[in-house]
Amino acid sequence: MSQMPIVNLPDQSRQLAQSGKRVSVLWQEPESLAFVARGREYRSEFHINSSDEVMYMIKGEMRLHYRTPEGREDVAVIPEGSVIYTPAGTPHSPRFPPDAFALILERKRREGEIDRFHWFCPKCDAFLHEETFIVRDYREDPVSKAYRRFFENEEFRTCKKRGEVMPAP
């Protein structure tokens, strides 16, 4: 039997803030992944994974942008101390400031599952770009890697419909 970790979430949040990192993985088991995430100054993509997600706001407020089955963008506001369930396959973009922290619970990726990151034009909502990753270890911070690749390439950030360029943060 593996160890059953007990985590003090406020302490974990403080340690994460002091480290300067964005994510602190609490555990990764075949059917369970838990991590504390610190907000980002700028988040614009929609993450799609094949696992359900549960997000609990430890500190601060999250504005969870998501895309409906019809493709429309909507926003759910999750106040501190509240939790939200996000079904697998739902394009979602958790937006909260760097001094806010969330506990994220999901299933570790299975062999062959691919995480996708989508960006849309902020002016006309046209699809801009997709980044994909096979996430073997969440400590590798796939969100930061997707951001780096997207924002380093102006072509990815240019709307094919209107010619607008999404500014880099």
C-alpha positions as CSV (number, residue, x, y, z in Angstrom):
1,M,0.0,0.0,0.0
2,S,1.4,3.4,-0.9
3,Q,1.6,6.3,1.5
4,M,-1.5,8.4,2.0
5,P,-0.3,12.0,1.9
6,I,-1.8,14.7,4.1
7,V,-1.3,18.2,2.7
8,N,-1.7,21.5,4.4
9,L,-3.1,23.6,1.5
10,P,-2.3,27.1,2.9
11,D,1.3,26.0,3.7
12,Q,1.7,24.4,0.2
13,S,0.4,27.7,-1.3
14,R,2.9,29.8,0.6
15,Q,5.8,27.5,-0.4
16,L,4.6,27.6,-4.1
17,A,4.6,31.4,-4.0
18,Q,8.1,31.5,-2.5
19,S,9.4,29.1,-5.1
20,G,8.3,31.2,-8.0
21,K,6.9,28.1,-9.8
22,R,3.4,27.8,-11.1
23,V,2.6,24.2,-10.1
24,S,3.4,22.0,-7.1
25,V,2.5,18.4,-7.8
26,L,1.1,16.7,-4.6
27,W,0.9,13.2,-6.1
28,Q,0.6,11.4,-9.4
29,E,-0.8,8.0,-9.3
30,P,-2.3,5.9,-12.2
31,E,-5.9,7.1,-11.4
32,S,-5.2,10.3,-9.5
33,L,-3.3,13.5,-10.0
34,A,-3.4,16.4,-7.5
35,F,-1.5,19.7,-7.7
36,V,-1.7,23.2,-6.3
37,A,-1.6,25.9,-9.1
38,R,-0.7,29.5,-8.7
39,G,-2.5,32.0,-11.0
40,R,-0.8,33.4,-14.0
41,E,-0.5,37.1,-14.9
42,Y,-1.9,36.3,-18.4
43,R,-3.8,33.2,-19.5
44,S,-5.7,33.1,-22.7
45,E,-5.8,29.5,-24.0
46,F,-8.4,26.8,-23.5
47,H,-7.0,23.6,-22.2
48,I,-8.7,20.3,-23.2
49,N,-7.9,17.0,-21.6
50,S,-9.5,13.6,-21.5
51,S,-10.0,13.6,-17.7
52,D,-12.6,15.2,-15.5
53,E,-11.2,18.0,-13.3
54,V,-12.2,19.3,-9.9
55,M,-10.9,22.8,-9.0
56,Y,-11.0,24.1,-5.5
57,M,-10.1,27.7,-4.8
58,I,-7.8,27.7,-1.8
59,K,-7.2,31.5,-1.9
60,G,-8.6,34.2,-4.2
61,E,-11.2,34.0,-7.0
62,M,-11.1,32.2,-10.3
63,R,-12.9,33.2,-13.5
64,L,-13.1,29.9,-15.3
65,H,-13.6,30.7,-19.0
66,Y,-15.0,27.7,-20.9
67,R,-16.4,26.9,-24.3
68,T,-19.9,25.5,-24.5
69,P,-20.8,22.5,-26.8
70,E,-22.0,25.2,-29.3
71,G,-18.5,26.8,-29.3
72,R,-19.6,29.9,-27.3
73,E,-17.3,31.3,-24.6
74,D,-18.8,31.5,-21.1
75,V,-17.4,32.3,-17.6
76,A,-18.0,30.7,-14.2
77,V,-16.9,32.7,-11.2
78,I,-15.5,30.4,-8.4
79,P,-15.0,32.3,-5.1
80,E,-12.4,31.4,-2.5
81,G,-13.4,28.2,-0.6
82,S,-15.6,27.0,-3.5
83,V,-15.2,24.1,-5.9
84,I,-16.2,23.4,-9.5
85,Y,-16.4,20.2,-11.5
86,T,-15.3,20.4,-15.2
87,P,-16.2,17.4,-17.4
88,A,-13.6,15.7,-19.5
89,G,-13.2,17.3,-23.0
90,T,-14.5,20.7,-21.9
91,P,-12.3,23.5,-23.3
92,H,-11.5,25.6,-20.2
93,S,-9.2,28.4,-19.2
94,P,-8.8,29.0,-15.4
95,R,-7.9,32.6,-15.0
96,F,-6.8,33.9,-11.6
97,P,-4.1,36.2,-10.3
98,P,-0.6,35.1,-9.2
99,D,-1.5,35.6,-5.5
100,A,-4.4,33.2,-5.8
101,F,-4.1,29.4,-5.5
102,A,-6.2,26.4,-6.6
103,L,-6.2,22.7,-5.8
104,I,-6.6,20.7,-9.0
105,L,-7.7,17.1,-9.0
106,E,-7.9,15.0,-12.1
107,R,-6.9,11.6,-13.4
108,K,-3.3,11.1,-14.5
109,R,-3.1,10.8,-18.3
110,R,-3.3,7.3,-19.7
111,E,-1.0,6.0,-22.4
112,G,-1.7,7.8,-25.7
113,E,-3.9,10.6,-24.3
114,I,-3.1,14.0,-25.6
115,D,-3.6,17.4,-23.9
116,R,-4.6,20.2,-26.3
117,F,-4.3,23.9,-25.9
118,H,-6.4,26.2,-28.1
119,W,-6.2,29.9,-28.7
120,F,-8.9,32.1,-30.2
121,C,-8.7,35.7,-31.6
122,P,-9.7,38.1,-28.9
123,K,-11.4,40.4,-31.4
124,C,-13.5,38.0,-33.5
125,D,-13.2,34.6,-31.7
126,A,-11.7,32.8,-34.7
127,F,-9.5,29.8,-34.0
128,L,-5.8,30.8,-34.0
129,H,-3.7,27.9,-33.0
130,E,-3.5,24.5,-31.2
131,E,-0.6,23.1,-29.2
132,T,-0.6,19.5,-28.2
133,F,1.4,17.6,-25.5
134,I,1.6,14.1,-24.2
135,V,1.7,14.7,-20.4
136,R,3.7,12.0,-18.7
137,D,4.7,14.0,-15.7
138,Y,2.7,17.1,-14.7
139,R,5.8,18.5,-12.9
140,E,7.0,19.4,-16.5
141,D,4.4,22.1,-16.5
142,P,2.8,21.6,-19.9
143,V,0.8,24.9,-19.7
144,S,4.0,27.0,-19.5
145,K,5.5,25.0,-22.4
146,A,2.4,25.5,-24.6
147,Y,2.5,29.3,-23.8
148,R,6.2,29.6,-24.6
149,R,5.7,27.9,-28.0
150,F,2.6,29.9,-28.9
151,F,3.9,33.3,-27.9
152,E,7.3,32.9,-29.5
153,N,5.7,32.6,-32.9
154,E,3.9,35.6,-34.2
155,E,2.3,33.5,-37.0
156,F,0.5,31.4,-34.4
157,R,-0.9,34.6,-32.8
158,T,-2.1,36.1,-36.1
159,C,-5.8,35.9,-36.9
160,K,-6.2,34.5,-40.4
161,K,-9.6,36.2,-40.6
162,R,-8.8,39.7,-39.5
163,G,-5.0,39.9,-39.5
164,E,-5.0,41.0,-35.8
165,V,-2.0,39.8,-33.8
166,M,-2.6,38.6,-30.3
167,P,0.0,40.5,-28.1
168,A,2.5,38.6,-26.1
169,P,2.2,39.0,-22.4
